[in-house]
Amino acid sequence: MRYIRYLILGAIAVALVVVSMANRGAVTLSLLPDPIADLVGYSFSITLPLFIVILGFILVGILLGFVWEWLREHKHRAAAANAEKEARELKRRVRRLEGEKHEGKDEVLALLEDSGTAR
């Protein structure tokens, strides 16, 4: 299974290198279209190789997906935390009730009764 994962990661790496080599041309990214930039009086643009733009947006998409999924799973994490808290509370109650059940009895008889061998 580990080798299959390495094979897939290697194929992805080769594909990224091929895409990067094929898209080395420079592109200009502008914050606003020219008419709006003239109207506002602010213009920002940057020139980058196309592969950096492509890989950058892929990375941004992956990060947004992770954040979206983390936010979506909040209710499941909260439910698990509540269930764990309730389980701890119930275990504490059971220990307390077992202590009350064996109160005033001989410790050996209480242990035998707990194990189910006492009659």
Buried (B, 14 or more C-beta within 10 A) or exposed (E): EEEEEEEEEEEEEEEBEEBBEEBEEEBEEEEBEEEEBEEEEEEEEEEEBBBBBBBEEEEEEEEEEEEEEEEEEEEEEEEEEEEEEEEEEEEEEEEEEEEEEBEEEEEEEBEEBEEEEEE
